Amino acid sequence: MACNLPSMSPENKLYGDTSICAGPTMDMQIIRDLFNNCIKASEILEIDEDFRIVLQEKVSKLAPMQIGKHGQLQEWLEDADGPEDHHRHVSHLYGLFPSSQIRKEKTPELFEAAKKSLEMRGDGGTGWSMAWKINFWARLRDGDHSYKMLTNLISKGTYPNMFDAHPPFQIDGNFGGISGITEMLMQSCSEFDGTQSKGLIYLLPALPSLLPNGYVKGLRARGGFEVDIEWQDNKLLQADIKSLYGNDLKVRYHGTEIVTKTVKGKTYCFMDFKP
C-alpha cells in the first residue's frame, strides 16, 4: 500500500492536538484522480507510454477508501472518526464531489459510508464549506436536503449585495452555491474505455420537492455536451442534449439508462424513460 507523507486532513485533528499524518483520505482521492487523469490523457494523445505504465502501477497501490466502525467513510488511514466530531470540513468526501470516485451505481457501499459521514458532521458550515455540503447532498440524490443547505447559505451566509459571507467575503461560497444548484438538476462524468470518451449524464438526480416545475438551458456536461432540461410535477418532460464533439453518450433518469452514439453538432431529444 502506498500513501503520501507527511500530510494532514485540513484543519482537523487525528488524535488530540495531532494533525500530521500519512495518507489522509482526501489526499489519496486527489492523487488517484491525478494519476488516472494523466493515464487517460496519455492514452487519448498517444504519448508518454513509459510514464503511463509507471502511473498505472502506482495507482493500483494507493491506499483505498475505507469504511469505519460507525459505518462512515474514514477520514484517515486509522479508524479515528467520532460521532462527536462536527467539524465543518468534510475533506474526505472529495471522492463524492467534485470527484466521481464515489457513485451510487458504481460504489454503493462507499456511497452509503459517505452519507453516514455527512450525517455525523451535521449541517454546520460557513462560506465554501456550506456550499460544498449543497453539492454533497445533491450527489447523494437528496434534493430536499441540498435545497435546505442552499437556503441556509443564502439566508444565513450572504451579504445584502449577494456576496458570500464567510465572513469576510469568500467567492467560493458563491461559485459553490451555483454548482450545487446545477448538481440538483444535472450531474455528469466522463468515462474513457481506451479508445473513446463517453459522457454519462444524470437528469434531475436531486430535484427538490419545492421545485416541481421548471426548466434550465445551456448546462455543460462532462464528455462534451450542452444540456437543456424541462420538468413538470417533479417529472422530466424533455431533455435536449447537443453533442459538441461526437462522443458516445449515456443518459440516466430514475434508474433507466439510454445509450447512443452521437454526431458532432447534432442535438438529441430525450422524453420517454420507461423502464
LOVEX-42564 format. One record per residue (C-alpha): residue number from 1; residue in three letters; y, z, x. Coordinates in nm, 3 decimals, decimal comma, always signed. Example, Ala and Ser with C-alpha at 12.3 -4.5 7.8 and 13.67 -1.06 7.14 Angstrom:
+-----+---------+---------+---------+---------+
! num ! residuo !       Y !       Z !       X !
+-----+---------+---------+---------+---------+
!   1 !     ALA !  -0,450 !  +0,780 !  +1,230 !
!   2 !     SER !  -0,106 !  +0,714 !  +1,367 !
+-----+---------+---------+---------+---------+
//
This chain:
+-----+---------+---------+---------+---------+
! num ! residuo !       Y !       Z !       X !
+-----+---------+---------+---------+---------+
!   1 !     MET !  +0,000 !  +0,000 !  +0,000 !
!   2 !     ALA !  +0,344 !  -0,094 !  +0,131 !
!   3 !     CYS !  +0,684 !  +0,053 !  +0,048 !
!   4 !     ASN !  +1,033 !  +0,084 !  +0,193 !
!   5 !     LEU !  +1,176 !  +0,396 !  +0,354 !
!   6 !     PRO !  +1,396 !  +0,588 !  +0,370 !
!   7 !     SER !  +1,542 !  +0,537 !  +0,026 !
!   8 !     MET !  +1,635 !  +0,720 !  -0,294 !
!   9 !     SER !  +1,647 !  +0,671 !  -0,670 !
!  10 !     PRO !  +2,024 !  +0,650 !  -0,731 !
!  11 !     GLU !  +2,192 !  +0,987 !  -0,795 !
!  12 !     ASN !  +1,865 !  +1,155 !  -0,896 !
!  13 !     LYS !  +1,666 !  +1,415 !  -0,705 !
!  14 !     LEU !  +1,295 !  +1,413 !  -0,639 !
!  15 !     TYR !  +1,237 !  +1,783 !  -0,565 !
!  16 !     GLY !  +1,510 !  +2,048 !  -0,573 !
!  17 !     ASP !  +1,803 !  +1,907 !  -0,379 !
!  18 !     THR !  +1,593 !  +1,638 !  -0,210 !
!  19 !     SER !  +1,681 !  +1,276 !  -0,282 !
!  20 !     ILE !  +1,545 !  +1,094 !  +0,024 !
!  21 !     CYS !  +1,202 !  +0,947 !  -0,037 !
!  22 !     ALA !  +0,975 !  +0,650 !  +0,026 !
!  23 !     GLY !  +0,934 !  +0,362 !  -0,216 !
!  24 !     PRO !  +1,109 !  +0,469 !  -0,537 !
!  25 !     THR !  +1,000 !  +0,257 !  -0,830 !
!  26 !     MET !  +1,332 !  +0,073 !  -0,863 !
!  27 !     ASP !  +1,314 !  -0,042 !  -0,501 !
!  28 !     MET !  +0,960 !  -0,169 !  -0,544 !
!  29 !     GLN !  +1,059 !  -0,363 !  -0,855 !
!  30 !     ILE !  +1,361 !  -0,522 !  -0,684 !
!  31 !     ILE !  +1,161 !  -0,612 !  -0,372 !
!  32 !     ARG !  +0,884 !  -0,758 !  -0,590 !
!  33 !     ASP !  +1,137 !  -0,978 !  -0,771 !
!  34 !     LEU !  +1,296 !  -1,082 !  -0,441 !
!  35 !     PHE !  +0,965 !  -1,180 !  -0,283 !
!  36 !     ASN !  +0,838 !  -1,360 !  -0,594 !
!  37 !     ASN !  +1,165 !  -1,548 !  -0,639 !
!  38 !     CYS !  +1,156 !  -1,662 !  -0,275 !
!  39 !     ILE !  +0,795 !  -1,772 !  -0,320 !
!  40 !     LYS !  +0,885 !  -1,972 !  -0,632 !
!  41 !     ALA !  +1,186 !  -2,130 !  -0,462 !
!  42 !     SER !  +0,970 !  -2,227 !  -0,165 !
!  43 !     GLU !  +0,717 !  -2,393 !  -0,397 !
!  44 !     ILE !  +0,978 !  -2,578 !  -0,602 !
!  45 !     LEU !  +1,171 !  -2,702 !  -0,297 !
!  46 !     GLU !  +0,852 !  -2,757 !  -0,094 !
!  47 !     ILE !  +0,992 !  -2,580 !  +0,212 !
!  48 !     ASP !  +0,917 !  -2,274 !  +0,429 !
!  49 !     GLU !  +0,543 !  -2,272 !  +0,366 !
!  50 !     ASP !  +0,472 !  -2,029 !  +0,652 !
!  51 !     PHE !  +0,730 !  -1,782 !  +0,522 !
!  52 !     ARG !  +0,588 !  -1,822 !  +0,171 !
!  53 !     ILE !  +0,241 !  -1,725 !  +0,293 !
!  54 !     VAL !  +0,382 !  -1,413 !  +0,461 !
!  55 !     LEU !  +0,559 !  -1,308 !  +0,140 !
!  56 !     GLN !  +0,251 !  -1,374 !  -0,074 !
!  57 !     GLU !  +0,053 !  -1,139 !  +0,149 !
!  58 !     LYS !  +0,321 !  -0,871 !  +0,145 !
!  59 !     VAL !  +0,393 !  -0,880 !  -0,228 !
!  60 !     SER !  +0,027 !  -0,811 !  -0,302 !
!  61 !     LYS !  +0,052 !  -0,487 !  -0,104 !
!  62 !     LEU !  +0,367 !  -0,345 !  -0,264 !
!  63 !     ALA !  +0,330 !  -0,007 !  -0,433 !
!  64 !     PRO !  +0,259 !  -0,069 !  -0,803 !
!  65 !     MET !  +0,438 !  +0,079 !  -1,102 !
!  66 !     GLN !  +0,257 !  +0,394 !  -1,214 !
!  67 !     ILE !  +0,220 !  +0,590 !  -1,537 !
!  68 !     GLY !  +0,263 !  +0,966 !  -1,502 !
!  69 !     LYS !  +0,121 !  +1,275 !  -1,667 !
!  70 !     HIS !  +0,371 !  +1,264 !  -1,953 !
!  71 !     GLY !  +0,290 !  +0,902 !  -2,029 !
!  72 !     GLN !  +0,614 !  +0,798 !  -1,861 !
!  73 !     LEU !  +0,684 !  +0,529 !  -1,604 !
!  74 !     GLN !  +0,710 !  +0,720 !  -1,278 !
!  75 !     GLU !  +1,048 !  +0,710 !  -1,106 !
!  76 !     TRP !  +0,887 !  +0,783 !  -0,768 !
!  77 !     LEU !  +0,554 !  +0,739 !  -0,593 !
!  78 !     GLU !  +0,492 !  +1,104 !  -0,678 !
!  79 !     ASP !  +0,445 !  +1,206 !  -1,042 !
!  80 !     ALA !  +0,761 !  +1,419 !  -1,042 !
!  81 !     ASP !  +0,940 !  +1,316 !  -1,363 !
!  82 !     GLY !  +1,006 !  +1,600 !  -1,605 !
!  83 !     PRO !  +1,092 !  +1,607 !  -1,978 !
!  84 !     GLU !  +1,388 !  +1,834 !  -1,893 !
!  85 !     ASP !  +1,548 !  +1,564 !  -1,677 !
!  86 !     HIS !  +1,812 !  +1,392 !  -1,891 !
!  87 !     HIS !  +1,994 !  +1,218 !  -1,609 !
!  88 !     ARG !  +2,198 !  +0,924 !  -1,739 !
!  89 !     HIS !  +2,045 !  +0,693 !  -1,476 !
!  90 !     VAL !  +1,712 !  +0,531 !  -1,562 !
!  91 !     SER !  +1,686 !  +0,326 !  -1,246 !
!  92 !     HIS !  +1,308 !  +0,288 !  -1,258 !
!  93 !     LEU !  +1,341 !  +0,075 !  -1,572 !
!  94 !     TYR !  +1,487 !  -0,214 !  -1,372 !
!  95 !     GLY !  +1,147 !  -0,376 !  -1,429 !
!  96 !     LEU !  +1,217 !  -0,372 !  -1,803 !
!  97 !     PHE !  +1,573 !  -0,503 !  -1,770 !
!  98 !     PRO !  +1,718 !  -0,707 !  -1,610 !
!  99 !     SER !  +1,380 !  -0,797 !  -1,464 !
! 100 !     SER !  +1,094 !  -0,923 !  -1,682 !
! 101 !     GLN !  +0,813 !  -0,747 !  -1,493 !
! 102 !     ILE !  +0,755 !  -0,523 !  -1,795 !
! 103 !     ARG !  +0,691 !  -0,717 !  -2,117 !
! 104 !     LYS !  +0,514 !  -0,610 !  -2,435 !
! 105 !     GLU !  +0,273 !  -0,903 !  -2,432 !
! 106 !     LYS !  +0,213 !  -0,905 !  -2,056 !
! 107 !     THR !  +0,204 !  -0,534 !  -1,962 !
! 108 !     PRO !  +0,159 !  -0,330 !  -2,284 !
! 109 !     GLU !  +0,075 !  -0,003 !  -2,105 !
! 110 !     LEU !  +0,382 !  -0,020 !  -1,882 !
! 111 !     PHE !  +0,588 !  -0,123 !  -2,187 !
! 112 !     GLU !  +0,492 !  +0,200 !  -2,367 !
! 113 !     ALA !  +0,547 !  +0,403 !  -2,049 !
! 114 !     ALA !  +0,898 !  +0,260 !  -2,012 !
! 115 !     LYS !  +0,970 !  +0,356 !  -2,372 !
! 116 !     LYS !  +0,848 !  +0,710 !  -2,305 !
! 117 !     SER !  +1,075 !  +0,737 !  -2,000 !
! 118 !     LEU !  +1,375 !  +0,629 !  -2,204 !
! 119 !     GLU !  +1,293 !  +0,876 !  -2,480 !
! 120 !     MET !  +1,265 !  +1,155 !  -2,223 !
! 121 !     ARG !  +1,604 !  +1,073 !  -2,071 !
! 122 !     GLY !  +1,785 !  +1,060 !  -2,406 !
! 123 !     ASP !  +2,085 !  +0,857 !  -2,519 !
! 124 !     GLY !  +2,347 !  +1,013 !  -2,293 !
! 125 !     GLY !  +2,544 !  +0,793 !  -2,060 !
! 126 !     THR !  +2,881 !  +0,651 !  -1,967 !
! 127 !     GLY !  +3,002 !  +0,307 !  -1,869 !
! 128 !     TRP !  +2,732 !  +0,090 !  -1,720 !
! 129 !     SER !  +2,450 !  +0,338 !  -1,785 !
! 130 !     MET !  +2,528 !  +0,338 !  -2,158 !
! 131 !     ALA !  +2,538 !  -0,042 !  -2,155 !
! 132 !     TRP !  +2,208 !  -0,055 !  -1,967 !
! 133 !     LYS !  +2,042 !  +0,150 !  -2,241 !
! 134 !     ILE !  +2,160 !  -0,102 !  -2,502 !
! 135 !     ASN !  +1,965 !  -0,365 !  -2,310 !
! 136 !     PHE !  +1,665 !  -0,136 !  -2,258 !
! 137 !     TRP !  +1,623 !  -0,070 !  -2,628 !
! 138 !     ALA !  +1,665 !  -0,439 !  -2,707 !
! 139 !     ARG !  +1,386 !  -0,521 !  -2,459 !
! 140 !     LEU !  +1,176 !  -0,253 !  -2,630 !
! 141 !     ARG !  +1,227 !  -0,450 !  -2,955 !
! 142 !     ASP !  +1,410 !  -0,161 !  -3,125 !
! 143 !     GLY !  +1,720 !  -0,330 !  -3,263 !
! 144 !     ASP !  +1,842 !  -0,028 !  -3,458 !
! 145 !     HIS !  +1,835 !  +0,199 !  -3,152 !
! 146 !     SER !  +2,001 !  -0,071 !  -2,946 !
! 147 !     TYR !  +2,272 !  -0,107 !  -3,212 !
! 148 !     LYS !  +2,319 !  +0,271 !  -3,213 !
! 149 !     MET !  +2,381 !  +0,265 !  -2,838 !
! 150 !     LEU !  +2,626 !  -0,023 !  -2,880 !
! 151 !     THR !  +2,812 !  +0,179 !  -3,144 !
! 152 !     ASN !  +2,825 !  +0,475 !  -2,904 !
! 153 !     LEU !  +2,960 !  +0,253 !  -2,628 !
! 154 !     ILE !  +3,239 !  +0,116 !  -2,846 !
! 155 !     SER !  +3,331 !  +0,433 !  -3,036 !
! 156 !     LYS !  +3,298 !  +0,692 !  -2,759 !
! 157 !     GLY !  +3,329 !  +0,495 !  -2,438 !
! 158 !     THR !  +3,601 !  +0,235 !  -2,490 !
! 159 !     TYR !  +3,978 !  +0,247 !  -2,444 !
! 160 !     PRO !  +4,215 !  +0,107 !  -2,716 !
! 161 !     ASN !  +4,251 !  -0,214 !  -2,513 !
! 162 !     MET !  +3,869 !  -0,258 !  -2,528 !
! 163 !     PHE !  +3,822 !  -0,176 !  -2,158 !
! 164 !     ASP !  +3,511 !  +0,033 !  -2,098 !
! 165 !     ALA !  +3,597 !  +0,399 !  -2,035 !
! 166 !     HIS !  +3,354 !  +0,535 !  -1,779 !
! 167 !     PRO !  +3,614 !  +0,696 !  -1,708 !
! 168 !     PRO !  +3,801 !  +0,530 !  -1,544 !
! 169 !     PHE !  +3,771 !  +0,164 !  -1,643 !
! 170 !     GLN !  +3,434 !  +0,015 !  -1,546 !
! 171 !     ILE !  +3,379 !  -0,356 !  -1,610 !
! 172 !     ASP !  +3,000 !  -0,305 !  -1,600 !
! 173 !     GLY !  +3,019 !  -0,143 !  -1,944 !
! 174 !     ASN !  +3,193 !  -0,445 !  -2,093 !
! 175 !     PHE !  +2,963 !  -0,702 !  -1,937 !
! 176 !     GLY !  +2,654 !  -0,492 !  -2,007 !
! 177 !     GLY !  +2,750 !  -0,440 !  -2,371 !
! 178 !     ILE !  +2,784 !  -0,815 !  -2,425 !
! 179 !     SER !  +2,449 !  -0,866 !  -2,254 !
! 180 !     GLY !  +2,293 !  -0,611 !  -2,490 !
! 181 !     ILE !  +2,419 !  -0,797 !  -2,796 !
! 182 !     THR !  +2,266 !  -1,117 !  -2,659 !
! 183 !     GLU !  +1,936 !  -0,940 !  -2,588 !
! 184 !     MET !  +1,915 !  -0,827 !  -2,951 !
! 185 !     LEU !  +1,938 !  -1,190 !  -3,065 !
! 186 !     MET !  +1,753 !  -1,375 !  -2,790 !
! 187 !     GLN !  +1,555 !  -1,289 !  -2,480 !
! 188 !     SER !  +1,419 !  -1,526 !  -2,220 !
! 189 !     CYS !  +1,233 !  -1,551 !  -1,894 !
! 190 !     SER !  +1,134 !  -1,836 !  -1,667 !
! 191 !     GLU !  +0,777 !  -1,895 !  -1,554 !
! 192 !     PHE !  +0,655 !  -2,128 !  -1,278 !
! 193 !     ASP !  +0,294 !  -2,249 !  -1,266 !
! 194 !     GLY !  +0,315 !  -2,407 !  -0,921 !
! 195 !     THR !  +0,431 !  -2,746 !  -1,042 !
! 196 !     GLN !  +0,660 !  -2,696 !  -1,342 !
! 197 !     SER !  +0,920 !  -2,441 !  -1,453 !
! 198 !     LYS !  +0,866 !  -2,317 !  -1,808 !
! 199 !     GLY !  +1,109 !  -2,133 !  -2,030 !
! 200 !     LEU !  +0,989 !  -1,856 !  -2,262 !
! 201 !     ILE !  +1,235 !  -1,773 !  -2,539 !
! 202 !     TYR !  +1,208 !  -1,485 !  -2,788 !
! 203 !     LEU !  +1,409 !  -1,542 !  -3,107 !
! 204 !     LEU !  +1,562 !  -1,238 !  -3,281 !
! 205 !     PRO !  +1,342 !  -0,995 !  -3,086 !
! 206 !     ALA !  +1,552 !  -0,688 !  -3,172 !
! 207 !     LEU !  +1,762 !  -0,779 !  -3,474 !
! 208 !     PRO !  +1,934 !  -0,465 !  -3,612 !
! 209 !     SER !  +1,880 !  -0,397 !  -3,983 !
! 210 !     LEU !  +2,259 !  -0,365 !  -4,019 !
! 211 !     LEU !  +2,298 !  -0,733 !  -3,923 !
! 212 !     PRO !  +2,083 !  -0,902 !  -4,191 !
! 213 !     ASN !  +2,276 !  -1,230 !  -4,191 !
! 214 !     GLY !  +2,449 !  -1,423 !  -3,917 !
! 215 !     TYR !  +2,446 !  -1,693 !  -3,654 !
! 216 !     VAL !  +2,511 !  -1,735 !  -3,284 !
! 217 !     LYS !  +2,577 !  -2,050 !  -3,085 !
! 218 !     GLY !  +2,568 !  -2,152 !  -2,721 !
! 219 !     LEU !  +2,340 !  -1,886 !  -2,573 !
! 220 !     ARG !  +2,192 !  -1,985 !  -2,237 !
! 221 !     ALA !  +1,823 !  -1,916 !  -2,182 !
! 222 !     ARG !  +1,629 !  -1,895 !  -1,856 !
! 223 !     GLY !  +1,439 !  -2,212 !  -1,781 !
! 224 !     GLY !  +1,739 !  -2,431 !  -1,863 !
! 225 !     PHE !  +1,806 !  -2,421 !  -2,238 !
! 226 !     GLU !  +2,102 !  -2,379 !  -2,474 !
! 227 !     VAL !  +2,021 !  -2,194 !  -2,797 !
! 228 !     ASP !  +2,180 !  -2,175 !  -3,144 !
! 229 !     ILE !  +2,025 !  -1,932 !  -3,397 !
! 230 !     GLU !  +2,088 !  -1,869 !  -3,766 !
! 231 !     TRP !  +1,924 !  -1,594 !  -3,974 !
! 232 !     GLN !  +1,934 !  -1,462 !  -4,331 !
! 233 !     ASP !  +1,787 !  -1,149 !  -4,492 !
! 234 !     ASN !  +1,673 !  -1,036 !  -4,144 !
! 235 !     LYS !  +1,463 !  -1,353 !  -4,104 !
! 236 !     LEU !  +1,503 !  -1,660 !  -3,890 !
! 237 !     LEU !  +1,640 !  -1,963 !  -4,076 !
! 238 !     GLN !  +1,670 !  -2,208 !  -3,790 !
! 239 !     ALA !  +1,696 !  -2,228 !  -3,413 !
! 240 !     ASP !  +1,825 !  -2,535 !  -3,231 !
! 241 !     ILE !  +1,732 !  -2,543 !  -2,863 !
! 242 !     LYS !  +1,874 !  -2,803 !  -2,627 !
! 243 !     SER !  +1,678 !  -2,881 !  -2,311 !
! 244 !     LEU !  +1,917 !  -2,902 !  -2,016 !
! 245 !     TYR !  +1,661 !  -3,003 !  -1,751 !
! 246 !     GLY !  +1,348 !  -3,122 !  -1,932 !
! 247 !     ASN !  +1,136 !  -2,815 !  -1,856 !
! 248 !     ASP !  +0,842 !  -2,710 !  -2,072 !
! 249 !     LEU !  +0,929 !  -2,464 !  -2,348 !
! 250 !     LYS !  +0,762 !  -2,172 !  -2,523 !
! 251 !     VAL !  +0,936 !  -2,027 !  -2,828 !
! 252 !     ARG !  +0,816 !  -1,699 !  -2,978 !
! 253 !     TYR !  +0,913 !  -1,535 !  -3,306 !
! 254 !     HIS !  +0,737 !  -1,229 !  -3,452 !
! 255 !     GLY !  +0,416 !  -1,291 !  -3,260 !
! 256 !     THR !  +0,391 !  -1,662 !  -3,335 !
! 257 !     GLU !  +0,437 !  -1,897 !  -3,040 !
! 258 !     ILE !  +0,519 !  -2,267 !  -3,030 !
! 259 !     VAL !  +0,473 !  -2,460 !  -2,705 !
! 260 !     THR !  +0,628 !  -2,800 !  -2,642 !
! 261 !     LYS !  +0,725 !  -3,035 !  -2,363 !
! 262 !     THR !  +1,092 !  -3,132 !  -2,364 !
! 263 !     VAL !  +1,313 !  -3,422 !  -2,262 !
! 264 !     LYS !  +1,636 !  -3,353 !  -2,075 !
! 265 !     GLY !  +1,934 !  -3,360 !  -2,312 !
! 266 !     LYS !  +1,729 !  -3,351 !  -2,634 !
! 267 !     THR !  +1,769 !  -3,078 !  -2,898 !
! 268 !     TYR !  +1,463 !  -2,929 !  -3,071 !
! 269 !     CYS !  +1,477 !  -2,763 !  -3,414 !
! 270 !     PHE !  +1,253 !  -2,465 !  -3,495 !
! 271 !     MET !  +1,224 !  -2,340 !  -3,853 !
! 272 !     ASP !  +0,866 !  -2,273 !  -3,961 !
! 273 !     PHE !  +0,691 !  -1,993 !  -3,770 !
! 274 !     LYS !  +0,393 !  -1,928 !  -3,995 !
! 275 !     PRO !  +0,100 !  -1,757 !  -3,818 !
+-----+---------+---------+---------+---------+
//
